[in-house]
Amino acid sequence: MAKVARYAAGRWCWMDLATPDPEAAKAFYGDLLGWGFHDMPASPGETYTFVRLDGDDLGGIYRQPTAEREAGRPAHWVLYVAVDDADATLARAAELGGQVSGGACDVGSAGRSAMLADPQGAGFALWQAKDHAGAGRFGETGAMGWAELLTPDPGAAGEFYSGLFGWGRKDSTPPPVRYVEWTDGDTSIGGMMAIPEEWGPVPPHWIHYLMVADCDATVARAGELGGEVRVPPTDIADVGRFAYLADPQGAVFAVITMAG
């Protein structure tokens, strides 16, 4: 997949970065991934920055709310799933045990969105597109290409997301290291694994993978720009080479170079 005009319901379609320093984030990601940026007025005194690649929107950056920062929440990415009806999906999430603290809201004429978390606490968002379908590119260098859930209870999480979005599940690695792929029909759209005990008290979360031409070179450059390596470059047989990184403000993301 490369350019995208519209996303089917149940597919990842957008990513937002909530950060205490949007200008520093723009400098980091612009250098690391070649992103361009377009600032738009948002709430009074605030700006929403569209992340762009060759003129196509990929996601957004905004200043993390003061209340979140004061509560000690680190900078973080939010990933969006396309839905046909945000309100109905939010209601269904609550029925399935999801953590729903507010309703869906309109984002001008662009669409309707909602924030929520699964029963284990991993946050994500819904996007009901109107004038703005979501990311104009997916699965190519510089863009998002995969999303992965780290959770303490893959079984319960699997029931929640399958019930909410109709995702299928299939094991892609043998025990004892079990990696589950999320599927939409015959298409793999993401993954899930239990949080390893050796990682310590890591909260449940979704992490997105950004496609890069050279994983090792990207990791090295991230370090030069003030980023942190959370998982060093690692090979996945017949898939590619990936790493987990954190930007200078602490927002975690992954990069991957596909094999072949």
N, C-alpha and C positions, 0 to 999 in steps of 0.2 A: 504494500500500500504506500502511496506517496501523497499526491494532492487529493483532498477530500472535499466534496461539495455538501454532503449531508451524512450524518451518522445514524445507523440503525439503533433502535432502542436496545440498551444493554451493552453498548460499546463505550470504551473510554473516549472522551471527546475534548477535554480541556484540562489545564493545570494552572493553579494560582500559587504565587509565593507571597506569604505574609512575613514581612521582615521589618526589623526596627530601623533599617538603613537602606531604603530603596536605591539611592544613588550608588552606594558601595556594591550592592547586589548587581546593578546594571553593569558596573565596571568589571566585576568578576565574571559574570556569565557572558558578557559581550566579548571579552578577550578569550575565554575558554572555548566557547561554542560558536562564535561568529554571529551571535544574535544582534538584531537591530531593535530599536525601541521607539514607541510612539506614546507620548504622554497625553492623557485626556483628563479634564476636570472631573472630579467625583463629588464626594460630599464637600461641604464648605471647608476650604483650606487644605483639602487632600487631593491627591492625584492617583489615577489608575493608569498604569503603564502597560500597554500591549507589547508583548514579546513578539518579534517578527523574524522570519527567515525568508529572504528574497521576496519581501513584500507580503508574505502570507502570515496571518496571525497564528501563533503557537500556544499562547497562554498569557498570563498577566502577572504583574507585580504590584503590590500595594503596601502601604505602611501598616504594620501590625497594630491593632488597636491597643491603646494604653492599658486597658483593663487586663488584656492577655499578658502584656509584658510585666505588669505589676504582680500578676499571679504567678510569674516565673515560667510561663510557657515559652519555649524557645521558638525561634523562627522556624517555619515549616511550610511545606508544600501541601496543597489541597488538590485532590484529583476528582474529576467530575465524570459521572456516567450519564450518557444520553438516555432520556426517558420520553415517552409520549405524553405523560400527564404527571407533573411533579407532585401535585396534591394527592392524587390517588396512590402514587408510589410511596409517598411519605406516610400515608395512613396504613398502607400494607406493611411498611417497615416497623411501625409501632406494634401492629398485631403480631409480628414475628419476634418481638423482643428487642427491637432496635432502640437506641437512645435518641429520642426526638424531643428537642427542647423548644422548638419554634416552628412556624409554618413556612410555606414557600412564599417567595416574594418576586415581584416583577423587577427586571433589570431593564427599565425603559422599554423600548420595542425589541430589544435584542432577544429576550427570552425570559424564562421563569426559573429560579434556582432555589435550592434548599440545602441546608447543612444538616448532617446527622452522623451517627456512629453506630456500628454494629453492636450486638450484645456484649462483646468483649471489650469494646471501647475504641476500636479503630475508626477514625473519622474519614469521611468522604463526602461528596456532594452530588446533587442531581442537577441536570440541565435539560430543561424543556425548551428546545430551540424555537425561536420565532424568526427574527431577521438575521440572527447570528447563529450559524450552525455549530460553531466550535472551532477547533484547530483546523487550519487550512492544509496542514501537512501532518502525516503520521507515518511512522515506520521508516523514515529516511534519515540520513546523517543530519544531526542538529535538532531533530524532533524526538518526541516521545514515541516509544515503540513497544512498551510492555509495562505492566503494573503487577506488583507482587504484594501479597498480604502476609505479614508476620504476625502470628497469633498464638496464644497459649492453648487454644482449643480448636484445631482444624476441623474436627467433626461437627461441632456446633456452628462454627463459622460457615462451613459448607452448606448446612441446612438453611441458614439465614439467607445467604446470597442466591442459592438455587431457588428458594422460595420467593425471593424478591425480584430477581431478574431472569429466572429460568435458566441460569447457567448450568451446564453440565460439568462433571468432574472426572478426571482420569489420572491415575498414578503414572508419573513419568520416570521415577527412579525406584529401584527395589529397596526394601527395608535393609538396614535400620534407618537410613536417611530417606525419609518419604517426602517427595515433592509432588504436589498435586497441581495439575494444569486446569484452569478454568476454560471451558469451551462454549462456543455459541455455534451450535450445529457441528460442522466439521472443522471449524476454525478455533485455534487456541488464542485466547485473548488475555491471558494472565496466568499467574501462579500463586501458590500458597504453600507455606511451610510452618511448622512449629518453631517458636523462638528457641534457639539452642540454649541449654542451661548455662553453658560457659559464657554467654553474652551478659549474664547477670540480669538485673531488674529492668529489662527493656519493655516499654509499654507496647501494646498491640498497635500496629500501624500499617498503612499502605505506603509502598515506595515505588517510584516510577523510574524506568530505565530510559535514558537518553542515548540515542544512537550516535556513535562516534567512529571516525575512520581508524583511529589507533588508540586503543585503551591505555596502553602504557604511557604513551606520550601525553595523553589527556590527563592522566593521574599526576604525572610529573609536573605539568604546567599548573594544575590545580594547587599543588603544594607551593609552587613559586608565587602564586597569587594569594596565598594565605589560607587556602583550604586545608582540610584535614582528611587523611585516608582512614576510613573506618574498616573496610575490608580491602586488602591489597588485590591487585590484578590476579584473577583466578580463571583457569580454563574450565569450560563446561564441554565435555566431549560431544563433538558433532554439532555444537551450537555456536560457541564463540568464547570470548574472553571478557569478563566483567569486573567491576570494582564498585564498592560503596564509598561515597565521598560526603563531606559536609562543607558547605560554603563558609566564608569567614564569619558569618553571623550564626552559624550552627544548623542551618537547614540541610537535611540529609536527602541525597538522591543517588541514583546509580547510573553508571555508564556501561555501555556494552559495544563491542565490535563483533559483528557476526562472522562466523567461520565461512571460508570460501570467498 
